Amino acid sequence: MTEIRIGLIGTGGMGKAHATAFHNVPLVFGPEPGRPILEIVADVEAAALEQWAGAFGFARWTTDWRAVVADPAVAVVDITTPNHLHAEMAIAAAQAGKHLYCEKPLATTSADAARIVAAVEQAGVISLVGFNYLRNPAQAFARQLIAAGELGEITLFRGVFDQDFLADPEVPFSWRLDRGLAGTGALGDLGSHTIAFAQVLVGEITEVCGLNATRIHDRVVPAGGSGYAAKAASGAARRAVENEDIAECLVRFANGAVGTIGTSRIGVGRKLALGYEIQGTRGSLVYTQERMNELQLYRHSDPERERGYKTIYIGPEHPGYKAFFGLAGIGLGYNDQKIIEAHALTTAVALGRLVQPDVRFAYQVNKVIDAVDLACQERRWVRVSEFDTAVDQPQ
Ligand SMILES: NC(=O)c1ccc[n+]([C@@H]2O[C@H](COP(=O)([O-])OP(=O)(O)OC[C@H]3O[C@@H](n4cnc5c(N)ncnc54)[C@H](O)[C@@H]3O)[C@@H](O)[C@H]2O)c1
């Protein structure tokens, strides 16, 4: 058993999810082959951080993220800060020889994501990006079904990710609405997960066109808190929203499939409506994260009088579930996906092997985001290869 010392940067919503996941990896999966140790954590505000570090069992804490990167005990630098900080932190971590665990989107632009890819690959470190929804055993099973030809040739992908956490116009401004700190809006924040589904389940997206809209044009400036926790002071000034609330796009895949990807962060009634319909020549799959323990499968080869979608309940036969429960129907939740993800990372680091989705996969997601954003601005079809960089050249 190898001890893998984690240096976490950021203690917001995702910092909590990552720390919780690392605690649970040995409890759910057992200590082998890699046991995560919560070594050091960084954030910006000392008093809150000291309390947080104690509550989550970190041995040490610091308000200087560079101390985490430079710490000789740390094997994995785990980045859960707002998007604009990922590139600088990830590149510094790779250059210090640390393995990398980074939240999505990898960067605010594909150009910055390419710089991360170059640094990680030059350093030869392992990287994993937090597309945790791919870790649901339902998705591993969907991949198996598609690879086994159960759907035949994929013809259509319709993907969505709608939430309504910004539907109320009185929800205050946060870094997610600042173009410099977040990059795109709903597209990068939510749509990046749908693009990741599309890449894994169907393949490379080559061409896109799109339409986006900002429907709530300004918001009150918060008095405190960050991310979803921001709170507004009464009578506070308002600030212009700098990125889109809604994005809808048409996509073409390298294998000839076509599709749509749509996302809204003001989608009233939608709580975690991340999902897809994948149609093939022999069958179809339908999934929504709001019912994450179910997958709908239609087989066109069924006798005509029995044709229809059936509900598959995710259980121990589906990769990743058995470590939690021996029976189907009990069900996994959001944090369980993070435990599976953290386990994939600690296993990869302990065994010295690469793991997916890595920074190169996430760079491709960033290129699709940039292509859709440009298509929206210029009202034209955009080839994703318009965003190719030096890291796309054969090595
Ligand atoms: N995979 C998912 O399901 C998922 C869900 C939500 C967010 N995210 C991603 O996780 C990242 C963080 O999102 P969040 O919701 O946790 O945000 P958040 O605002 O809740 O937390 C960000 C934390 O980073 C800290 N921070 C800011 N600057 C820092 C610095 N210089 N040094 C150290 N710490 C600093 C903040 O103080 C805060 O505690 C984003 O990239 C976001 O897109 C992923």
The ligand as a Gaussian input file, in Angstrom:
#p B3LYP/6-31G(d) Opt

LIG

0 1
 N      -17.295000      18.705000     -11.041000
 C      -18.375000      19.312000     -10.564000
 O      -19.452000      18.716000     -10.449000
 C      -18.250000      20.746000     -10.121000
 C      -19.275000      21.352000      -9.387000
 C      -19.099000      22.668000      -8.959000
 C      -17.932000      23.353000      -9.274000
 N      -16.965000      22.736000     -10.024000
 C      -15.719000      23.451000     -10.373000
 O      -14.930000      23.532000      -9.178000
 C      -14.210000      24.775000      -9.148000
 C      -14.577000      25.502000      -7.855000
 O      -15.968000      25.688000      -7.811000
 P      -16.723000      25.869000      -6.393000
 O      -18.165000      25.776000      -6.674000
 O      -16.105000      24.964000      -5.380000
 O      -16.320000      27.381000      -6.079000
 P      -16.352000      28.116000      -4.670000
 O      -16.416000      29.566000      -4.968000
 O      -17.364000      27.482000      -3.767000
 O      -14.904000      27.754000      -4.026000
 C      -13.705000      28.259000      -4.543000
 C      -12.702000      28.324000      -3.390000
 O      -11.434000      28.723000      -3.927000
 C      -10.852000      29.637000      -2.988000
 N       -9.833000      30.454000      -3.626000
 C       -9.987000      31.528000      -4.449000
 N       -8.785000      32.033000      -4.756000
 C       -7.849000      31.289000      -4.133000
 C       -6.441000      31.338000      -4.064000
 N       -5.726000      32.270000      -4.711000
 N       -5.797000      30.414000      -3.293000
 C       -6.492000      29.469000      -2.632000
 N       -7.839000      29.367000      -2.662000
 C       -8.515000      30.284000      -3.396000
 C      -12.056000      30.461000      -2.518000
 O      -11.764000      31.194000      -1.358000
 C      -13.085000      29.357000      -2.330000
 O      -12.994000      28.771000      -1.040000
 C      -14.598000      25.508000     -10.415000
 O      -13.632000      25.292000     -11.400000
 C      -15.928000      24.877000     -10.825000
 O      -16.194000      24.936000     -12.217000
 C      -17.102000      21.451000     -10.430000

